[in-house]
Amino acid sequence: MKISFYYKILIYILVFFSFFSFFGGFYLNENSAGAGDYTGDITNIWPNLQIWLTNDIISSIHHEEYYSSRTPFLYFLHKTLNPFTDNIESFRKSVFLFSLSLPILFYFSLRERFIKSDKLLLLLISSTICFSPYFRTSAYWGLEENFGFIFLLLSFLSLNFFLKNNNINRTHIFLILTTFFSACCLYFDQKLIIIPLICFIKILTSNKLLQLKALSIFYYAILSLPYIYLIVLWKGLIPPALLDPNTGRKLGDEIFLLHIGYAMTMIAFYLVPLLLFKERHLTDLIKNFLKDKNNYYFLALFFIYITILILFSDFSDQSALGKGFVHKISNILFENEINKILFVFFSFFISWIIILIYVEKKLIDILTIVYLLILSIAIWPIFQEYFDPLILLMVFTFFGSKLYVNYKNSIILYAYFLVFIVSINIYYANLLS
């Protein structure tokens, strides 16, 4: 679609504002996710980095005080490639500047997928990532998350170049890049194992030579060996220090059924504005959802889930830690425990419907969301940062649903996340004041 001159000026202003706010947040030491500031997660990041800077690789890997749910791969890279680790401020600036590559890569990923769409609209969409509170906090405070997202986009781009290229030599190079970038996603953040799995499936189901498919199996097998070594060393998926009873972290110790519902609300939160990018109008999507009898089985499954929660879960015995925006809103709006439960369960229901409407039987979308829901059962605590900006990036890259970009839905998406970042900053400013 053609955009008028005045609309173009507006888009340029909006893009400038999103990046201006991103730089401004760093200058103001913004804490938009509750884990920023000098008393937040950087109190774990900086000591982890010091372990690697003051020890050799083998000693660092075996160090008992390494405190992170992720592998030490990022700290190895900081040690070997980052010259700005002399003090905490230069380190913060280096992570901030590197994080700027995420909206840039997001823009090129959008161009790769939406070839016929207006590039200015794609620039606007890519700039919305600057309103992600968890992208901002990670960029400002030297955290780990953004590195996984950057390599997610590199995986998407290299996979697309692999699938589109017919030159055998170039195709082989893109295969190597795809397997390497996607494997790095796992090393930056274990939950991103879904990325190499999707890439691997797409490689195997492509029309490329059998030799290339066999090579992908070999490359992934080789790249998995360091992580297998870490699992043996840690005797689990995360280091023992993180599972210390005093830290409160849990992984696989219990089944947290309530987390499925909270994860649904967090996923649905990011899918709501993206329903407008569907080919059919929202009312038609709802009508189509109601006409499909299979959806009623999924709704019945939800009510079975709620029944199990009522019978076996103690809703009142919960920490205020994590659980996303719905849990926080329920605590703000209601004092009565019954009202809180009703509000939360109703939010679970609406979120489940939003997810069902969005996925429309797209296999990759369904498998990714099911994976995230299953993962939520085993983790405590569960944070909204696990889904932000992951869902937004996945929808515009690896998800299979066909989307259409126009001026209206791009502006609404921008406004949606702008309101989100403003609201969450107000919330934490009042909470921490």
N, C-alpha and C positions, 0 to 999 in steps of 0.2 A: 504494500500500500504506500502511496505517496503522502508525505507529511508536509504540511504548510510551513512557511518560513517562521511564523510565530510559534508554532508547536516545536520546531527545531530549537529555537532560542530557549524555550521553556525546558526542553530536555537537557540542553547544555548547562543551564542553571542548576537543574536538579542533580546532574552528575557531579558538577563542581561542588555542590553543597554536601553530597554524600562523602566525597573524598576530603572536603574541608572539615567535616565533623569527625572523620576518622583521624586526621592529623591533630585536630583540636583535642580529641579525647586523650591522645598520648601526651600532649602538652599539659593537660589538666590532671594527669594521673587518674583517669577515669576508672571506676570499679563498677562495671555494668553487669557483672555476673556473680557478685558476692564473694569471689575468690581472688579479686585483684588486691591492689595496695601492697605495701611492704610487709604486711602481716599475713598475707594470703598464701596462695600456692607457691609463690616464688621462694618462700622459706623452705620448701622441699627441693625446688628446681636448682637453686644456687648451691646448696650442699652436695647434691648429686653431681653437679658439674665440677665442684672442687675435688670430689673423689677421683674423677677421670683426669683432671689436670695435674694432680699430685701423685698419681700412681700409674704404673704401667697397665697395659690392656688386660692382662690376665688377672692381676690383683684387683683391678676395678670391677671386672665381671664377678669375681668371687667376694667382693666387699659386702660385709654384713649390714652396713648402714645405707645401702642403696634403697631409696624409698620412692618407688614409682610403680604403677600398675603396668607400665609399658616397658619394652625392652630397652637396653642401654644404647641402642643403635644411634639415637640422636646425639647422645653425649660423646660417642665416638666421633661423630661428624664434627661436632663443635670443637673437640680436641684437635682434630687433624686439619680442619678447613676454616674454622672461624678465628680470625686474628683479633677479634674484639672481645676477649674473655678476661681482660685484665681486671676489670671492675664491674660491678653490677649494672651501672648506668650504661656503659658502652655495650655490654651484653644485651641489655634491654633494647637499645637502639638497633643492634644488628638483627635481632629477631623481628623487630617492627619493620625494618626495611625489607627483609626477606619476605615477610608476610604480604607485602604489597604485590608480590607476584601472583597471589591468589585471585584477586579480581581481574588481573590481566589475563591469566590463563583461563579464567571463567569466560571472559569475553571471546577468546579464540575457540573455546569449546562450544559456545553458543553459535558462533559463526560456522563451525564444522557441522553442527546438527541442523541449524535453521538457515540453510544456504540461501533461500529465496527471501528471507525476512530482511527488513530494513536494518542496516548495521547500527544506526543511531539508537533504535529501540533495543537492540541487543546490548549496546553499551549501557543504556539505562538499567536494564535487567542485571547486568553484571555488577553495576555499582551498588545494587541493593545489598550485596554481601557485606558492604561496609557498615550496615546497620545491624549485623549479627552481633549480639552482645558477647558471644563466646569466641567468635573470631577476633573481636576487638580486644577482649581481655587477654586472650592468648598472645596477640601481637604486642600488647602493651607491657606485659609482665613476664615475657620470656618463656611462656608455657609451651607445651609439646604438640597440642592438637593441630595447629595450622600446617605443620609439616606433612601430616597424613593427608589432609585435604588437598594440599598442593600436588602431592604424588597421585592422588585419586584422579585429578584432572590431567596430569601427565599420562597416566594409564589410559584414560579415555581417548586422548589425542593420538597416542601411539597405536592403540588398538584400531582406531578408525583408519589411520594411514596404512596399517598392515592389511586391513580388509579391503581397502580400495586400490592398493598398489598391485600392479601386475608384473613389475620387474622383479625377478627372482632374488637378485642381490639386495635391492632396497627392501623387499619384503622380509628377507632374513634379518636385516638390520632392525626393522620395525618390530619383528618378533622378539628379538633380544631386548629391545627397549621396553616392549609391553610386559614381558615376563619380569624384567628387573624393576620397573616402576611399580607394577602391581604387587610384587613381593615386598617391596619397601613399604607399601601401605600397611602390611601386617606388622612389620618391624617398628613402625611409628605408632601404631595403635591396633591392638589385637582384634578389636571388633571389626576393623576394616578388612578382615580375612574374606569378607564377601566380595571385595574387588578382584583379587586374583582368581576367585572361584568363577565369577562372571566372565572375566577375560578368558580363562581356561576353557569354559564351555563354549564361548563364541569362537575361539580358535578351532576347537575340535569340530564344531558344527559348520564351519566355513567351507568354502569350495577350494581351499588351498591344497597344495600337494600334501600327500600323506607324510612325506619326509619332514615337512615343516611342523606338522602336528606331533610327530614323534619327537622332534627336537624340543617342542614346548614342554612335553612331559619330562624330558631330560633336564631342561633348564629349571623348571619349577622344583624338581627333585633336589637338584644341587642347591638352589637358593633356600630350600627349607631346612637344610642341615644345621645351620647355626641356631635356628629357633628350636629345633628338636634337642640340641645340646643344652639350651637354656632351660627347657622343660625338665630335662634330666637333672640339671644342676639345681634348679629351684624346687624340684619335686612337685611341680604344679605349673600353672599358667602365669603366675605372678610371683615375685620374690617373697620369701618367708617374712621379711620385715613388715611387709604391708598387711600380712594376715595376723600380726600380733594382736591379741585380744584387746589391748589398750587402744589400738587405733580405730576399732569399730568396723573395719572393712571386712566384708564377707564375700566369698566367691564359691558357690556350690555347696556351702555348709547347710543351707536351708532352701526351701522352696518359698519364694515370696510371691504368692498369687496376686496380691493387690498390685504388684508392679506391672502386670499385664495391662490393667486398666489405665494406670498412670502413663505407661508407655504409649497406649493408644491415644490419649489426650494430647501428648506431646507431638506425636507423628501427625495427627489430624490438624493440629494447629498450623503446621507448615503446608498442609495440603489444601486448606480452605481457599486461599487466593488462587491456587493453581487450578482449581476446578474451572475457573474462568478461561483458562487456556485450552480447554477441551474444544473439539470440533462442534459438538452439540451445545445448545444453550443449557444453562443450569436447570431450568424447568424440565427440559427434555431428558436430561441426565437422571433427574429424580423420577420422572415417569417411567423411563426405561428400567430403572432400579426396581420400582414397584411391580412392573410387569414380569420381571424375571423370577420365576418361582424358586429357583435355587437360592436366591438371596434370603428367602424366608427360613431356609435351613440354617443359614449363617446367623440370622437373628435369633433363632431358637438356641443355637450354640451359645450366643451371648447370654441369654437368660439362664442357661445351665451354669455358665460361669458365675453369674451374680448369685445364683442359689448356693453354689459351693462357697462363695465368699461369705454369705450370710451364715452358713452352717459352721464353717471351719476357720474363719479369720476374725481376729480381734481388732476391729477398726480403731478402737480407742487406744490400743497399745502401739502407738506409732511415734517415731521421732519426727521433729519438724524438719529434719534434714532432707533436702532433695524433694523428689516427687513432682517437680515442675509447677507450672503456673496455676493449674486447677486446685492443687492442694493449698497454695498460698492464698488464692482468691477465697476459698471456702473458709479459711481462718480469718480473713478480713471481714467477710460478710456475715458470718454466723458465729454465735457463741454456743448455741444448743447443739449437742453432739448429733442428735437425730437429723437436724436440718443439714448439718455438714455432710452426713452420710448420703442423704437423699440428693444433695447437690452434686456430690462426687459421682454417685452411681448414674445420675442423669447425664453427667458430662461423659462418662464412659460410654453410655448408649449412643449419644449424638456423635461421639468420635468414631465409634465403630461403624456407624452408618456412613459418615464422611469417607472413611477408608474404603468401604465396600463400593461406594459410588465412584471413587477415583480409580481404583485398580482395574475395574471392568475386565476381569479375567486375563489380564496381562501377566504372563508367567513370571517374568523377572521381578515385576513390581510386587506380586504376591509373595514370592519366595523371600525377597529382601525384607519385607515387612514382617512376615512370619518369623524369619531369623531374628530380627530385632526384638520381637515380642518374646520369643523363647529365651533369648539372651537376658532379657530383663528379669526373668524368674530367678535366675541364679545370682544376681548381683545385688549387693546392698552397700551403700545407698545407691539409688538411681537418680541421676541428675538430668535436667533438660539439656545440658551441654552435650550429652551423648547423641542428641538428635539435631543440634543446631551448630553449624549450618548444613549438616550432613544430608538431611532430607531434601533441602532445596537444591544442593549440588547433584544428588542422585536423580532427582526428577528431571533435571535439564540435561543429564548426560546418559546414564546407564539405564534408567527406567524405560520401559517399552511403550508406554502410552503416547499416542500421537498428540502433539501440542501445536497450537497456532498462536503466533505472536502478532498482536496489533497494539495500536496506541493506547486504547482504553485499558486492556488487561495489564499492560506494562506499567501504566501510571498507578493503577490500583495496587499492584504488587509493591511498587515503590512506597506508596502511602501506608500500606499495611505494616511493612517492616519499619518505617519511620516512626509510626505510632508505637510500635513494639519497643524500640530502643528508648524512646522518650519515656514511656511508661515504666520500663524496668529500671531506668536510671532514677526516676522519682521514687520508686519503691525502695531501692537500696539506699538512696540518700536519706529517706525517712527512717529506714530500719537501722542504719548505722550511725545516725546522728545522736 
